[in-house]
Amino acid sequence: MVFKRRNPRSYMRIFTEFFYPRGGWRRAVTYVMHRLRRLPDEPHRIGRGVAAGVFVSFTPLFGIHFLGAAAIAWAIRGNILAALLATFVGNPATTPFIALLSVEIGRWMLGVEGGLSFNEIIGAFSHAAIEIWANVKAIFGPEPTSWLDLKHFFDTIFLPYLVGGIIPGLIAAVIFHYLTLPIIRAYQKRRAKKLRERSEKLRLGARARARAEVAASAAAAAVAAQTNEPDPPL
């Protein structure tokens, strides 16, 4: 296959690179910014897409962040690819801070007492995923279904995370939107200027070549005319 890796990655390598990308986070961030700048769209549409992706990163909709970002970007007429790239804000390095902040704000807003650590939040999500899968299998098997633990998870963690992430998500989305606009505009202006300069060079080069060809043709015609002149009479 053309795009198949020469040396396939092991599962451990894939897991490790999920938390620490190959080349480091700085290179990963640089790559995302490079792709954003080169998107062929209006700056305001790219900014809206970035805002959508950043906002979704503050929600507990893990596994469907791409779909959520694309849906919001489509609704606000933003660039969908920019939204997908901007979900990179919710990476393993930032998710602990996002989760703790969102859950704490949400529990305070909903009047849920007590605090939670990041490990407790992640453990609750993992347990909920296992519980959902067990209930799905129970539908087609003899085991009984139980939704009590999931209800407790929804009331104490998922709903506070969802509600609490709205405020910081909106703030972060607005900040990233207005940070993106001047960067994209400056890049597009600089690129347009380079393209104009390159086009001008090509045009001048073509004109110079045309002049050289005309001069060469005139010189050749003059030489041919001199060669074909009859010899003077004796």
Biotite code that builds the C-alpha atoms (Angstrom):
import biotite.structure as struc

atoms = struc.array([
    struc.Atom([0.000, 0.000, 0.000], chain_id="A", res_id=1, res_name="MET", atom_name="CA", element="C"),
    struc.Atom([1.209, 3.508, -0.802], chain_id="A", res_id=2, res_name="VAL", atom_name="CA", element="C"),
    struc.Atom([0.403, 5.113, 2.575], chain_id="A", res_id=3, res_name="PHE", atom_name="CA", element="C"),
    struc.Atom([1.219, 2.132, 4.781], chain_id="A", res_id=4, res_name="LYS", atom_name="CA", element="C"),
    struc.Atom([3.910, 2.678, 7.406], chain_id="A", res_id=5, res_name="ARG", atom_name="CA", element="C"),
    struc.Atom([7.241, 1.047, 6.650], chain_id="A", res_id=6, res_name="ARG", atom_name="CA", element="C"),
    struc.Atom([7.641, 0.191, 10.344], chain_id="A", res_id=7, res_name="ASN", atom_name="CA", element="C"),
    struc.Atom([4.199, -0.344, 11.953], chain_id="A", res_id=8, res_name="PRO", atom_name="CA", element="C"),
    struc.Atom([3.779, 1.135, 15.428], chain_id="A", res_id=9, res_name="ARG", atom_name="CA", element="C"),
    struc.Atom([3.152, -1.116, 18.401], chain_id="A", res_id=10, res_name="SER", atom_name="CA", element="C"),
    struc.Atom([0.120, -0.579, 20.628], chain_id="A", res_id=11, res_name="TYR", atom_name="CA", element="C"),
    struc.Atom([2.408, 0.688, 23.374], chain_id="A", res_id=12, res_name="MET", atom_name="CA", element="C"),
    struc.Atom([3.908, 3.222, 20.948], chain_id="A", res_id=13, res_name="ARG", atom_name="CA", element="C"),
    struc.Atom([0.443, 4.416, 19.900], chain_id="A", res_id=14, res_name="ILE", atom_name="CA", element="C"),
    struc.Atom([-0.601, 4.764, 23.551], chain_id="A", res_id=15, res_name="PHE", atom_name="CA", element="C"),
    struc.Atom([2.582, 6.640, 24.461], chain_id="A", res_id=16, res_name="THR", atom_name="CA", element="C"),
    struc.Atom([2.330, 9.038, 21.506], chain_id="A", res_id=17, res_name="GLU", atom_name="CA", element="C"),
    struc.Atom([-1.274, 9.794, 22.428], chain_id="A", res_id=18, res_name="PHE", atom_name="CA", element="C"),
    struc.Atom([-0.050, 11.375, 25.680], chain_id="A", res_id=19, res_name="PHE", atom_name="CA", element="C"),
    struc.Atom([3.258, 12.669, 24.330], chain_id="A", res_id=20, res_name="TYR", atom_name="CA", element="C"),
    struc.Atom([3.313, 13.173, 20.549], chain_id="A", res_id=21, res_name="PRO", atom_name="CA", element="C"),
    struc.Atom([6.345, 12.211, 18.541], chain_id="A", res_id=22, res_name="ARG", atom_name="CA", element="C"),
    struc.Atom([8.591, 15.278, 18.447], chain_id="A", res_id=23, res_name="GLY", atom_name="CA", element="C"),
    struc.Atom([6.979, 16.791, 21.540], chain_id="A", res_id=24, res_name="GLY", atom_name="CA", element="C"),
    struc.Atom([4.001, 19.026, 22.201], chain_id="A", res_id=25, res_name="TRP", atom_name="CA", element="C"),
    struc.Atom([5.757, 22.067, 20.769], chain_id="A", res_id=26, res_name="ARG", atom_name="CA", element="C"),
    struc.Atom([6.053, 20.395, 17.385], chain_id="A", res_id=27, res_name="ARG", atom_name="CA", element="C"),
    struc.Atom([2.439, 19.229, 17.549], chain_id="A", res_id=28, res_name="ALA", atom_name="CA", element="C"),
    struc.Atom([1.208, 22.747, 18.335], chain_id="A", res_id=29, res_name="VAL", atom_name="CA", element="C"),
    struc.Atom([3.369, 24.180, 15.537], chain_id="A", res_id=30, res_name="THR", atom_name="CA", element="C"),
    struc.Atom([1.903, 21.664, 13.091], chain_id="A", res_id=31, res_name="TYR", atom_name="CA", element="C"),
    struc.Atom([-1.687, 22.551, 14.062], chain_id="A", res_id=32, res_name="VAL", atom_name="CA", element="C"),
    struc.Atom([-0.963, 26.285, 13.713], chain_id="A", res_id=33, res_name="MET", atom_name="CA", element="C"),
    struc.Atom([0.674, 25.685, 10.324], chain_id="A", res_id=34, res_name="HIS", atom_name="CA", element="C"),
    struc.Atom([-2.381, 23.810, 9.076], chain_id="A", res_id=35, res_name="ARG", atom_name="CA", element="C"),
    struc.Atom([-4.728, 26.495, 10.396], chain_id="A", res_id=36, res_name="LEU", atom_name="CA", element="C"),
    struc.Atom([-2.827, 29.299, 8.671], chain_id="A", res_id=37, res_name="ARG", atom_name="CA", element="C"),
    struc.Atom([-2.882, 27.507, 5.325], chain_id="A", res_id=38, res_name="ARG", atom_name="CA", element="C"),
    struc.Atom([-6.630, 26.851, 5.287], chain_id="A", res_id=39, res_name="LEU", atom_name="CA", element="C"),
    struc.Atom([-8.131, 28.340, 2.084], chain_id="A", res_id=40, res_name="PRO", atom_name="CA", element="C"),
    struc.Atom([-10.952, 30.311, 3.682], chain_id="A", res_id=41, res_name="ASP", atom_name="CA", element="C"),
    struc.Atom([-11.862, 33.733, 5.036], chain_id="A", res_id=42, res_name="GLU", atom_name="CA", element="C"),
    struc.Atom([-10.205, 34.645, 8.379], chain_id="A", res_id=43, res_name="PRO", atom_name="CA", element="C"),
    struc.Atom([-13.525, 35.184, 10.156], chain_id="A", res_id=44, res_name="HIS", atom_name="CA", element="C"),
    struc.Atom([-14.754, 31.726, 9.114], chain_id="A", res_id=45, res_name="ARG", atom_name="CA", element="C"),
    struc.Atom([-11.538, 30.110, 10.307], chain_id="A", res_id=46, res_name="ILE", atom_name="CA", element="C"),
    struc.Atom([-11.819, 32.044, 13.585], chain_id="A", res_id=47, res_name="GLY", atom_name="CA", element="C"),
    struc.Atom([-15.364, 30.796, 14.092], chain_id="A", res_id=48, res_name="ARG", atom_name="CA", element="C"),
    struc.Atom([-14.248, 27.244, 13.432], chain_id="A", res_id=49, res_name="GLY", atom_name="CA", element="C"),
    struc.Atom([-11.443, 27.572, 15.974], chain_id="A", res_id=50, res_name="VAL", atom_name="CA", element="C"),
    struc.Atom([-13.919, 28.934, 18.519], chain_id="A", res_id=51, res_name="ALA", atom_name="CA", element="C"),
    struc.Atom([-16.214, 25.939, 17.931], chain_id="A", res_id=52, res_name="ALA", atom_name="CA", element="C"),
    struc.Atom([-13.403, 23.428, 18.399], chain_id="A", res_id=53, res_name="GLY", atom_name="CA", element="C"),
    struc.Atom([-12.120, 25.118, 21.552], chain_id="A", res_id=54, res_name="VAL", atom_name="CA", element="C"),
    struc.Atom([-15.600, 25.292, 23.077], chain_id="A", res_id=55, res_name="PHE", atom_name="CA", element="C"),
    struc.Atom([-16.274, 21.595, 22.476], chain_id="A", res_id=56, res_name="VAL", atom_name="CA", element="C"),
    struc.Atom([-12.970, 20.760, 24.200], chain_id="A", res_id=57, res_name="SER", atom_name="CA", element="C"),
    struc.Atom([-14.566, 21.970, 27.463], chain_id="A", res_id=58, res_name="PHE", atom_name="CA", element="C"),
    struc.Atom([-17.416, 19.460, 27.260], chain_id="A", res_id=59, res_name="THR", atom_name="CA", element="C"),
    struc.Atom([-17.458, 15.879, 28.596], chain_id="A", res_id=60, res_name="PRO", atom_name="CA", element="C"),
    struc.Atom([-18.474, 14.536, 25.176], chain_id="A", res_id=61, res_name="LEU", atom_name="CA", element="C"),
    struc.Atom([-15.332, 12.444, 24.851], chain_id="A", res_id=62, res_name="PHE", atom_name="CA", element="C"),
    struc.Atom([-15.213, 10.406, 21.673], chain_id="A", res_id=63, res_name="GLY", atom_name="CA", element="C"),
    struc.Atom([-17.511, 12.734, 19.745], chain_id="A", res_id=64, res_name="ILE", atom_name="CA", element="C"),
    struc.Atom([-15.619, 16.020, 20.068], chain_id="A", res_id=65, res_name="HIS", atom_name="CA", element="C"),
    struc.Atom([-15.030, 15.986, 16.305], chain_id="A", res_id=66, res_name="PHE", atom_name="CA", element="C"),
    struc.Atom([-18.731, 15.597, 15.587], chain_id="A", res_id=67, res_name="LEU", atom_name="CA", element="C"),
    struc.Atom([-19.687, 18.285, 18.094], chain_id="A", res_id=68, res_name="GLY", atom_name="CA", element="C"),
    struc.Atom([-17.087, 20.718, 16.772], chain_id="A", res_id=69, res_name="ALA", atom_name="CA", element="C"),
    struc.Atom([-18.168, 20.129, 13.177], chain_id="A", res_id=70, res_name="ALA", atom_name="CA", element="C"),
    struc.Atom([-21.846, 20.604, 14.079], chain_id="A", res_id=71, res_name="ALA", atom_name="CA", element="C"),
    struc.Atom([-21.230, 23.882, 15.924], chain_id="A", res_id=72, res_name="ILE", atom_name="CA", element="C"),
    struc.Atom([-18.930, 25.173, 13.176], chain_id="A", res_id=73, res_name="ALA", atom_name="CA", element="C"),
    struc.Atom([-21.590, 24.378, 10.585], chain_id="A", res_id=74, res_name="TRP", atom_name="CA", element="C"),
    struc.Atom([-24.269, 26.117, 12.681], chain_id="A", res_id=75, res_name="ALA", atom_name="CA", element="C"),
    struc.Atom([-22.252, 29.342, 13.076], chain_id="A", res_id=76, res_name="ILE", atom_name="CA", element="C"),
    struc.Atom([-20.904, 29.185, 9.497], chain_id="A", res_id=77, res_name="ARG", atom_name="CA", element="C"),
    struc.Atom([-17.353, 28.536, 10.561], chain_id="A", res_id=78, res_name="GLY", atom_name="CA", element="C"),
    struc.Atom([-14.664, 26.469, 8.896], chain_id="A", res_id=79, res_name="ASN", atom_name="CA", element="C"),
    struc.Atom([-15.264, 22.831, 9.817], chain_id="A", res_id=80, res_name="ILE", atom_name="CA", element="C"),
    struc.Atom([-11.661, 21.728, 9.304], chain_id="A", res_id=81, res_name="LEU", atom_name="CA", element="C"),
    struc.Atom([-10.497, 24.569, 11.570], chain_id="A", res_id=82, res_name="ALA", atom_name="CA", element="C"),
    struc.Atom([-12.951, 23.326, 14.201], chain_id="A", res_id=83, res_name="ALA", atom_name="CA", element="C"),
    struc.Atom([-11.558, 19.801, 13.984], chain_id="A", res_id=84, res_name="LEU", atom_name="CA", element="C"),
    struc.Atom([-7.995, 21.077, 14.330], chain_id="A", res_id=85, res_name="LEU", atom_name="CA", element="C"),
    struc.Atom([-8.938, 23.303, 17.271], chain_id="A", res_id=86, res_name="ALA", atom_name="CA", element="C"),
    struc.Atom([-10.170, 20.334, 19.311], chain_id="A", res_id=87, res_name="THR", atom_name="CA", element="C"),
    struc.Atom([-6.442, 19.759, 19.845], chain_id="A", res_id=88, res_name="PHE", atom_name="CA", element="C"),
    struc.Atom([-6.839, 22.247, 22.715], chain_id="A", res_id=89, res_name="VAL", atom_name="CA", element="C"),
    struc.Atom([-8.427, 19.396, 24.648], chain_id="A", res_id=90, res_name="GLY", atom_name="CA", element="C"),
    struc.Atom([-5.332, 17.190, 24.698], chain_id="A", res_id=91, res_name="ASN", atom_name="CA", element="C"),
    struc.Atom([-4.000, 14.925, 27.476], chain_id="A", res_id=92, res_name="PRO", atom_name="CA", element="C"),
    struc.Atom([-1.849, 17.765, 28.787], chain_id="A", res_id=93, res_name="ALA", atom_name="CA", element="C"),
    struc.Atom([-4.761, 20.202, 29.234], chain_id="A", res_id=94, res_name="THR", atom_name="CA", element="C"),
    struc.Atom([-7.707, 17.872, 29.907], chain_id="A", res_id=95, res_name="THR", atom_name="CA", element="C"),
    struc.Atom([-6.917, 17.464, 33.647], chain_id="A", res_id=96, res_name="PRO", atom_name="CA", element="C"),
    struc.Atom([-7.150, 21.232, 34.171], chain_id="A", res_id=97, res_name="PHE", atom_name="CA", element="C"),
    struc.Atom([-10.247, 21.552, 31.968], chain_id="A", res_id=98, res_name="ILE", atom_name="CA", element="C"),
    struc.Atom([-11.995, 18.678, 33.735], chain_id="A", res_id=99, res_name="ALA", atom_name="CA", element="C"),
    struc.Atom([-11.235, 19.907, 37.257], chain_id="A", res_id=100, res_name="LEU", atom_name="CA", element="C"),
    struc.Atom([-12.266, 23.478, 36.453], chain_id="A", res_id=101, res_name="LEU", atom_name="CA", element="C"),
    struc.Atom([-15.470, 22.488, 34.656], chain_id="A", res_id=102, res_name="SER", atom_name="CA", element="C"),
    struc.Atom([-16.588, 19.953, 37.273], chain_id="A", res_id=103, res_name="VAL", atom_name="CA", element="C"),
    struc.Atom([-15.892, 22.305, 40.169], chain_id="A", res_id=104, res_name="GLU", atom_name="CA", element="C"),
    struc.Atom([-17.805, 25.175, 38.540], chain_id="A", res_id=105, res_name="ILE", atom_name="CA", element="C"),
    struc.Atom([-20.668, 22.871, 37.581], chain_id="A", res_id=106, res_name="GLY", atom_name="CA", element="C"),
    struc.Atom([-20.972, 21.324, 41.048], chain_id="A", res_id=107, res_name="ARG", atom_name="CA", element="C"),
    struc.Atom([-21.000, 24.812, 42.559], chain_id="A", res_id=108, res_name="TRP", atom_name="CA", element="C"),
    struc.Atom([-23.664, 26.003, 40.094], chain_id="A", res_id=109, res_name="MET", atom_name="CA", element="C"),
    struc.Atom([-25.857, 22.922, 40.693], chain_id="A", res_id=110, res_name="LEU", atom_name="CA", element="C"),
    struc.Atom([-25.345, 22.882, 44.463], chain_id="A", res_id=111, res_name="GLY", atom_name="CA", element="C"),
    struc.Atom([-23.519, 19.534, 44.557], chain_id="A", res_id=112, res_name="VAL", atom_name="CA", element="C"),
    struc.Atom([-21.353, 19.355, 47.654], chain_id="A", res_id=113, res_name="GLU", atom_name="CA", element="C"),
    struc.Atom([-17.825, 17.953, 47.850], chain_id="A", res_id=114, res_name="GLY", atom_name="CA", element="C"),
    struc.Atom([-14.808, 18.105, 45.592], chain_id="A", res_id=115, res_name="GLY", atom_name="CA", element="C"),
    struc.Atom([-13.279, 15.563, 43.241], chain_id="A", res_id=116, res_name="LEU", atom_name="CA", element="C"),
    struc.Atom([-9.743, 14.890, 42.027], chain_id="A", res_id=117, res_name="SER", atom_name="CA", element="C"),
    struc.Atom([-8.903, 14.323, 38.393], chain_id="A", res_id=118, res_name="PHE", atom_name="CA", element="C"),
    struc.Atom([-8.259, 10.628, 39.043], chain_id="A", res_id=119, res_name="ASN", atom_name="CA", element="C"),
    struc.Atom([-11.722, 10.295, 40.564], chain_id="A", res_id=120, res_name="GLU", atom_name="CA", element="C"),
    struc.Atom([-13.283, 12.020, 37.542], chain_id="A", res_id=121, res_name="ILE", atom_name="CA", element="C"),
    struc.Atom([-11.459, 9.785, 35.060], chain_id="A", res_id=122, res_name="ILE", atom_name="CA", element="C"),
    struc.Atom([-12.264, 6.713, 37.145], chain_id="A", res_id=123, res_name="GLY", atom_name="CA", element="C"),
    struc.Atom([-15.940, 7.643, 37.121], chain_id="A", res_id=124, res_name="ALA", atom_name="CA", element="C"),
    struc.Atom([-15.940, 8.049, 33.325], chain_id="A", res_id=125, res_name="PHE", atom_name="CA", element="C"),
    struc.Atom([-14.200, 4.685, 32.905], chain_id="A", res_id=126, res_name="SER", atom_name="CA", element="C"),
    struc.Atom([-16.655, 2.966, 35.246], chain_id="A", res_id=127, res_name="HIS", atom_name="CA", element="C"),
    struc.Atom([-19.592, 4.574, 33.423], chain_id="A", res_id=128, res_name="ALA", atom_name="CA", element="C"),
    struc.Atom([-18.295, 3.349, 30.051], chain_id="A", res_id=129, res_name="ALA", atom_name="CA", element="C"),
    struc.Atom([-17.967, -0.195, 31.445], chain_id="A", res_id=130, res_name="ILE", atom_name="CA", element="C"),
    struc.Atom([-21.452, 0.041, 32.933], chain_id="A", res_id=131, res_name="GLU", atom_name="CA", element="C"),
    struc.Atom([-22.978, 1.193, 29.639], chain_id="A", res_id=132, res_name="ILE", atom_name="CA", element="C"),
    struc.Atom([-21.315, -1.654, 27.744], chain_id="A", res_id=133, res_name="TRP", atom_name="CA", element="C"),
    struc.Atom([-22.528, -4.173, 30.336], chain_id="A", res_id=134, res_name="ALA", atom_name="CA", element="C"),
    struc.Atom([-26.108, -2.892, 30.014], chain_id="A", res_id=135, res_name="ASN", atom_name="CA", element="C"),
    struc.Atom([-25.927, -3.039, 26.213], chain_id="A", res_id=136, res_name="VAL", atom_name="CA", element="C"),
    struc.Atom([-24.818, -6.687, 26.415], chain_id="A", res_id=137, res_name="LYS", atom_name="CA", element="C"),
    struc.Atom([-27.521, -7.396, 28.988], chain_id="A", res_id=138, res_name="ALA", atom_name="CA", element="C"),
    struc.Atom([-30.190, -6.379, 26.464], chain_id="A", res_id=139, res_name="ILE", atom_name="CA", element="C"),
    struc.Atom([-29.221, -9.407, 24.355], chain_id="A", res_id=140, res_name="PHE", atom_name="CA", element="C"),
    struc.Atom([-28.404, -11.746, 27.257], chain_id="A", res_id=141, res_name="GLY", atom_name="CA", element="C"),
    struc.Atom([-29.771, -13.095, 30.524], chain_id="A", res_id=142, res_name="PRO", atom_name="CA", element="C"),
    struc.Atom([-27.954, -10.596, 32.781], chain_id="A", res_id=143, res_name="GLU", atom_name="CA", element="C"),
    struc.Atom([-30.133, -7.868, 34.365], chain_id="A", res_id=144, res_name="PRO", atom_name="CA", element="C"),
    struc.Atom([-29.573, -4.228, 33.502], chain_id="A", res_id=145, res_name="THR", atom_name="CA", element="C"),
    struc.Atom([-28.745, -1.621, 36.131], chain_id="A", res_id=146, res_name="SER", atom_name="CA", element="C"),
    struc.Atom([-28.772, 2.122, 35.570], chain_id="A", res_id=147, res_name="TRP", atom_name="CA", element="C"),
    struc.Atom([-28.480, 3.344, 39.172], chain_id="A", res_id=148, res_name="LEU", atom_name="CA", element="C"),
    struc.Atom([-24.716, 3.875, 39.036], chain_id="A", res_id=149, res_name="ASP", atom_name="CA", element="C"),
    struc.Atom([-25.060, 5.690, 35.722], chain_id="A", res_id=150, res_name="LEU", atom_name="CA", element="C"),
    struc.Atom([-27.710, 7.987, 37.181], chain_id="A", res_id=151, res_name="LYS", atom_name="CA", element="C"),
    struc.Atom([-25.412, 8.842, 40.075], chain_id="A", res_id=152, res_name="HIS", atom_name="CA", element="C"),
    struc.Atom([-22.562, 9.478, 37.607], chain_id="A", res_id=153, res_name="PHE", atom_name="CA", element="C"),
    struc.Atom([-24.788, 11.694, 35.480], chain_id="A", res_id=154, res_name="PHE", atom_name="CA", element="C"),
    struc.Atom([-26.026, 13.753, 38.447], chain_id="A", res_id=155, res_name="ASP", atom_name="CA", element="C"),
    struc.Atom([-22.703, 14.214, 40.231], chain_id="A", res_id=156, res_name="THR", atom_name="CA", element="C"),
    struc.Atom([-20.088, 14.338, 37.450], chain_id="A", res_id=157, res_name="ILE", atom_name="CA", element="C"),
    struc.Atom([-21.338, 14.377, 33.864], chain_id="A", res_id=158, res_name="PHE", atom_name="CA", element="C"),
    struc.Atom([-24.011, 17.062, 34.276], chain_id="A", res_id=159, res_name="LEU", atom_name="CA", element="C"),
    struc.Atom([-21.763, 19.339, 36.398], chain_id="A", res_id=160, res_name="PRO", atom_name="CA", element="C"),
    struc.Atom([-18.993, 18.889, 33.820], chain_id="A", res_id=161, res_name="TYR", atom_name="CA", element="C"),
    struc.Atom([-21.397, 19.756, 30.992], chain_id="A", res_id=162, res_name="LEU", atom_name="CA", element="C"),
    struc.Atom([-22.866, 22.800, 32.753], chain_id="A", res_id=163, res_name="VAL", atom_name="CA", element="C"),
    struc.Atom([-19.639, 24.002, 34.307], chain_id="A", res_id=164, res_name="GLY", atom_name="CA", element="C"),
    struc.Atom([-17.726, 23.830, 31.040], chain_id="A", res_id=165, res_name="GLY", atom_name="CA", element="C"),
    struc.Atom([-20.007, 26.341, 29.325], chain_id="A", res_id=166, res_name="ILE", atom_name="CA", element="C"),
    struc.Atom([-18.591, 29.472, 30.961], chain_id="A", res_id=167, res_name="ILE", atom_name="CA", element="C"),
    struc.Atom([-14.846, 28.708, 30.651], chain_id="A", res_id=168, res_name="PRO", atom_name="CA", element="C"),
    struc.Atom([-15.497, 27.153, 27.233], chain_id="A", res_id=169, res_name="GLY", atom_name="CA", element="C"),
    struc.Atom([-17.141, 30.321, 25.946], chain_id="A", res_id=170, res_name="LEU", atom_name="CA", element="C"),
    struc.Atom([-14.391, 32.507, 27.414], chain_id="A", res_id=171, res_name="ILE", atom_name="CA", element="C"),
    struc.Atom([-11.656, 30.352, 25.866], chain_id="A", res_id=172, res_name="ALA", atom_name="CA", element="C"),
    struc.Atom([-13.521, 30.223, 22.542], chain_id="A", res_id=173, res_name="ALA", atom_name="CA", element="C"),
    struc.Atom([-13.781, 34.022, 22.359], chain_id="A", res_id=174, res_name="VAL", atom_name="CA", element="C"),
    struc.Atom([-10.112, 34.450, 23.291], chain_id="A", res_id=175, res_name="ILE", atom_name="CA", element="C"),
    struc.Atom([-8.929, 31.944, 20.675], chain_id="A", res_id=176, res_name="PHE", atom_name="CA", element="C"),
    struc.Atom([-11.238, 33.470, 18.075], chain_id="A", res_id=177, res_name="HIS", atom_name="CA", element="C"),
    struc.Atom([-9.766, 36.951, 18.457], chain_id="A", res_id=178, res_name="TYR", atom_name="CA", element="C"),
    struc.Atom([-6.220, 35.580, 18.696], chain_id="A", res_id=179, res_name="LEU", atom_name="CA", element="C"),
    struc.Atom([-6.698, 33.621, 15.478], chain_id="A", res_id=180, res_name="THR", atom_name="CA", element="C"),
    struc.Atom([-8.042, 36.469, 13.336], chain_id="A", res_id=181, res_name="LEU", atom_name="CA", element="C"),
    struc.Atom([-4.899, 38.685, 13.192], chain_id="A", res_id=182, res_name="PRO", atom_name="CA", element="C"),
    struc.Atom([-2.649, 35.652, 12.731], chain_id="A", res_id=183, res_name="ILE", atom_name="CA", element="C"),
    struc.Atom([-4.656, 34.325, 9.781], chain_id="A", res_id=184, res_name="ILE", atom_name="CA", element="C"),
    struc.Atom([-5.032, 37.780, 8.215], chain_id="A", res_id=185, res_name="ARG", atom_name="CA", element="C"),
    struc.Atom([-1.315, 38.535, 8.500], chain_id="A", res_id=186, res_name="ALA", atom_name="CA", element="C"),
    struc.Atom([-0.388, 35.162, 7.037], chain_id="A", res_id=187, res_name="TYR", atom_name="CA", element="C"),
    struc.Atom([-2.826, 35.462, 4.137], chain_id="A", res_id=188, res_name="GLN", atom_name="CA", element="C"),
    struc.Atom([-1.617, 38.995, 3.319], chain_id="A", res_id=189, res_name="LYS", atom_name="CA", element="C"),
    struc.Atom([2.007, 37.887, 3.414], chain_id="A", res_id=190, res_name="ARG", atom_name="CA", element="C"),
    struc.Atom([1.252, 34.866, 1.247], chain_id="A", res_id=191, res_name="ARG", atom_name="CA", element="C"),
    struc.Atom([-0.743, 36.954, -1.245], chain_id="A", res_id=192, res_name="ALA", atom_name="CA", element="C"),
    struc.Atom([2.171, 39.401, -1.457], chain_id="A", res_id=193, res_name="LYS", atom_name="CA", element="C"),
    struc.Atom([4.612, 36.556, -2.135], chain_id="A", res_id=194, res_name="LYS", atom_name="CA", element="C"),
    struc.Atom([2.323, 35.152, -4.817], chain_id="A", res_id=195, res_name="LEU", atom_name="CA", element="C"),
    struc.Atom([2.087, 38.587, -6.473], chain_id="A", res_id=196, res_name="ARG", atom_name="CA", element="C"),
    struc.Atom([5.851, 38.986, -6.361], chain_id="A", res_id=197, res_name="GLU", atom_name="CA", element="C"),
    struc.Atom([6.343, 35.521, -7.817], chain_id="A", res_id=198, res_name="ARG", atom_name="CA", element="C"),
    struc.Atom([3.789, 36.220, -10.546], chain_id="A", res_id=199, res_name="SER", atom_name="CA", element="C"),
    struc.Atom([5.512, 39.522, -11.340], chain_id="A", res_id=200, res_name="GLU", atom_name="CA", element="C"),
    struc.Atom([8.885, 37.794, -11.564], chain_id="A", res_id=201, res_name="LYS", atom_name="CA", element="C"),
    struc.Atom([7.461, 35.177, -13.891], chain_id="A", res_id=202, res_name="LEU", atom_name="CA", element="C"),
    struc.Atom([5.835, 37.875, -16.028], chain_id="A", res_id=203, res_name="ARG", atom_name="CA", element="C"),
    struc.Atom([9.047, 39.910, -16.240], chain_id="A", res_id=204, res_name="LEU", atom_name="CA", element="C"),
    struc.Atom([11.032, 36.775, -16.981], chain_id="A", res_id=205, res_name="GLY", atom_name="CA", element="C"),
    struc.Atom([8.644, 35.793, -19.749], chain_id="A", res_id=206, res_name="ALA", atom_name="CA", element="C"),
    struc.Atom([8.848, 39.302, -21.192], chain_id="A", res_id=207, res_name="ARG", atom_name="CA", element="C"),
    struc.Atom([12.654, 39.245, -21.049], chain_id="A", res_id=208, res_name="ALA", atom_name="CA", element="C"),
    struc.Atom([12.745, 35.856, -22.765], chain_id="A", res_id=209, res_name="ARG", atom_name="CA", element="C"),
    struc.Atom([10.368, 37.109, -25.440], chain_id="A", res_id=210, res_name="ALA", atom_name="CA", element="C"),
    struc.Atom([12.594, 40.139, -26.069], chain_id="A", res_id=211, res_name="ARG", atom_name="CA", element="C"),
    struc.Atom([15.655, 37.926, -26.229], chain_id="A", res_id=212, res_name="ALA", atom_name="CA", element="C"),
    struc.Atom([13.934, 35.650, -28.727], chain_id="A", res_id=213, res_name="GLU", atom_name="CA", element="C"),
    struc.Atom([12.902, 38.632, -30.867], chain_id="A", res_id=214, res_name="VAL", atom_name="CA", element="C"),
    struc.Atom([16.450, 39.995, -30.768], chain_id="A", res_id=215, res_name="ALA", atom_name="CA", element="C"),
    struc.Atom([17.888, 36.605, -31.639], chain_id="A", res_id=216, res_name="ALA", atom_name="CA", element="C"),
    struc.Atom([15.448, 36.226, -34.517], chain_id="A", res_id=217, res_name="SER", atom_name="CA", element="C"),
    struc.Atom([16.329, 39.705, -35.837], chain_id="A", res_id=218, res_name="ALA", atom_name="CA", element="C"),
    struc.Atom([20.044, 38.938, -35.602], chain_id="A", res_id=219, res_name="ALA", atom_name="CA", element="C"),
    struc.Atom([19.561, 35.641, -37.396], chain_id="A", res_id=220, res_name="ALA", atom_name="CA", element="C"),
    struc.Atom([17.511, 37.368, -40.122], chain_id="A", res_id=221, res_name="ALA", atom_name="CA", element="C"),
    struc.Atom([20.244, 39.986, -40.559], chain_id="A", res_id=222, res_name="ALA", atom_name="CA", element="C"),
    struc.Atom([22.932, 37.326, -40.875], chain_id="A", res_id=223, res_name="VAL", atom_name="CA", element="C"),
    struc.Atom([20.807, 35.415, -43.380], chain_id="A", res_id=224, res_name="ALA", atom_name="CA", element="C"),
    struc.Atom([20.221, 38.571, -45.411], chain_id="A", res_id=225, res_name="ALA", atom_name="CA", element="C"),
    struc.Atom([23.926, 39.311, -45.569], chain_id="A", res_id=226, res_name="GLN", atom_name="CA", element="C"),
    struc.Atom([24.659, 35.743, -46.601], chain_id="A", res_id=227, res_name="THR", atom_name="CA", element="C"),
    struc.Atom([22.104, 35.824, -49.407], chain_id="A", res_id=228, res_name="ASN", atom_name="CA", element="C"),
    struc.Atom([23.279, 39.158, -50.913], chain_id="A", res_id=229, res_name="GLU", atom_name="CA", element="C"),
    struc.Atom([24.637, 38.744, -54.521], chain_id="A", res_id=230, res_name="PRO", atom_name="CA", element="C"),
    struc.Atom([28.328, 39.347, -55.115], chain_id="A", res_id=231, res_name="ASP", atom_name="CA", element="C"),
    struc.Atom([29.134, 42.753, -56.721], chain_id="A", res_id=232, res_name="PRO", atom_name="CA", element="C"),
    struc.Atom([30.028, 42.634, -60.490], chain_id="A", res_id=233, res_name="PRO", atom_name="CA", element="C"),
    struc.Atom([33.692, 42.665, -61.433], chain_id="A", res_id=234, res_name="LEU", atom_name="CA", element="C"),
])
